[in-house]
Amino acid sequence: MLAAFAADTGRHVVEEPRERRFERFRRAFDEAAFRSALAGRTIAFIGRSEAAYPSLLRELHDPPPGLFLRGSGGVALLNRRAVAIVGARACSSYGSQVARLLGRELAAAGLVVVSGLARGIDGEAHRGALEAAGRTVAVLGCGIDRDYPAAHAQLAARVCEDGLVVSEYAPGVEPAPWRFPARNRIIAGLADATIVVEARERSGSLITADFALEAGREVFAVPGEITSALSAGTNALLRLGATPLTSREDVFESLGVEVAAPV
């Protein structure tokens, strides 16, 4: 009901509003009809009160009231061990290469790769996971029925084949600048650890890192050139105590993941 009300009003709603408009909406809301309409569009919904709601996400101080899902991965995918990979949209060729490599290697080790479907680092992380035939989850900052950016519609379709596209926003909700910082808390909340590959000084990826730290999760930063603006944010994270990431083994050691050595 909260998610439907948020879509109806165009607002970000986490707790029940104390206002007459919400009370009128509550009295008229038909959950069965709402879920049926979603199912007709091959969209699922998992509410915060349901047992299958992701346990890590529940640990946030403001977890979303529910998540809309599309894809073949199934709700259980959201409770598997996961690593978020985030970074600049306008990334360097080096950042692109690192994000894709990490996505591929972490997914090959059985970890779920979580990111935001954005251009740059996010997209490369998803592509890397797909190259390894692994599972990946894309978190949207708009309605679940949108592929944003539109240029990533094909990538979203590939993610849905074995993974999931998720959003706290119901169908029809337009992307807005303030929705993306809210989206970032879900990216961090679904993951056991967050990796920032490249980030400018005021990058939204640093918001994701902050959410991860608030939840007591490990934050890794890929060291970058001290002369590059694209590394200003990641190098700042390192000064503040983030763990330097130099190889996949740094993540495996932190999460206690054992990977068989190549024969």
Secondary structure, 3 states (H helix, E strand, C coil): CHHHHHHHHCCCCCCCCCCHHHHHHHHHCCHHHHHHHHHCCCCEEEECCCCCCCHHHHCCCCCCCEEEEECCCCHHHHHCCEEEEECCCCCCHHHHHHHHHHHHHHHHCCCEEEECCCCCHHHHHHHHHHHCCCCEEEECCCECCCCCCHHHHHHHHHHHHHCEEEECECCCCCCCCCHHHHHHHHHHHCCCEEEECCCCCCCHHHHHHHHHHHCCCEEEECCCCCCCHHHHHHHHHHHCCCEECCCHHHHHHHHCCCCCCCC
